[in-house]
Amino acid sequence: MFGSNNSSSLPIDQWASNSFRKSQILVSSFDKINTPNSDSFFGSRSSSQAEQSGLLSANPNPNPYLTSAAIVPDFNADGKTDKLWVNTQTGEIIVRLMDGTRVIEQGSLGQFDLAAYDYKIGEFNNDGKTDFLLRNKTTGENSIVLMDGTKVANAASLTSVDPAWTSQIGDFNGDRKTDIFWHNNQTGENAIWEMDGTTVVTATVLDTTDAALTPTIVDFDGNGKSDIFWRNPTTGDNSVWFMDGTQKSEFALQSQDPAWTYSVGDFNGDLSTDLLWRNAQTGENKIWTMNGILVTEGALGTLDSSWTSKIGDFNGDGKTDIFWHNGTTGANTAWLMDGTTVATEAFLPTNNAALTPSLGDYNGDGKTDIYWRDQTAGADNIWTINETTAVETPISDADKLGPEWYTF
């Protein structure tokens, strides 16, 4: 199943962006009723303790899409989003622990060959703190790095996996510890590693799928165990594997024209993954709220291709909202969602179209904020948002980072 092969590498300026984006699709396994040489990898110092032994985030938002340390970086379990930075010239990676717009601690994780290394964030030991799956796409080597603030608590090498395989994170057995889903998009082979910290508890080969299918980790039935959504981007066919550990039940879903692409959220707050569909050609948008294989579809407004979307929760009600940024004009808006309905449309201030937004809850109030990155000047700022109101606060001059640094 695992051998050796070569794989193409992303351009350096896309490496961390694509990797972090793929990490965000994990649905955390919160109960529905409770809404190696480590120095050779990373090194630095200290952090705060997880609330209630990391079982629940310190953040008051009830939805794990916005609070799970496996989805949103939180290296010290204080419920506030932290920042991960990559230097595209030197390969250095740093962690910044955030308290609103204030950097309370910074640590370097070392330097990496960005053409070879990829990473996913996860939460492998259920302590409420973000960890890493490090993968060398050239050699197939893998490592788990367990974090404690800006310090490495533990690190261990795993079995090498042929570079033709790609990884995604999930929690397939519902133990609140991140597992690894492996997929070979050349052969259609699939496997799951169920994890306990740095230990592979079980390694299970799953059924082989059509190589044309692309997988996304979801939780369509809201039971706290990750499922796998399969889409054929050529035919538009869709299906789902409902997972119980490594056991699957397969069902077909309704097809969706290939012109539509999707992203995930939880727009009605029931802890089941929903899909936001967008047709960039026509500008149409719609939502599928999911209850197992039952789909409720609702059409949304139309926005042309200059608009891009991210999910957040700007009123703290546990239902993911949609933030839209126009990369041509700099216009911004947020759709506060109630299922398939736009409950409120917020017209936020316009800013420089070249600014890059990254969403998180930097002050821990349960509501999503927006970090605006000025890649040229480093004059970054944070919008603290309360429903439809945005208050802008600049990042201090002492914390500015030059254009060689990227964050996501």
Salt bridges, closest charged atoms under 4 A:
ASP31 OD2 - ARG176 NH2 2.92
ASP99 OD1 - LYS80 NZ 2.81
ASP99 OD2 - ARG102 NH2 3.27
ASP118 OD2 - LYS120 NZ 3.33
ASP148 OD1 - LYS129 NZ 2.79
ASP196 OD1 - LYS177 NZ 2.78
ASP207 OD2 - LYS248 NZ 3.10
ASP244 OD1 - LYS225 NZ 2.75
GLU250 OE1 - LYS248 NZ 3.43
GLU297 OE2 - LYS286 NZ 3.54
ASP338 OD1 - LYS319 NZ 2.80
ASP380 OD2 - ARG373 NH1 2.97
ASP397 OD1 - LYS400 NZ 3.37
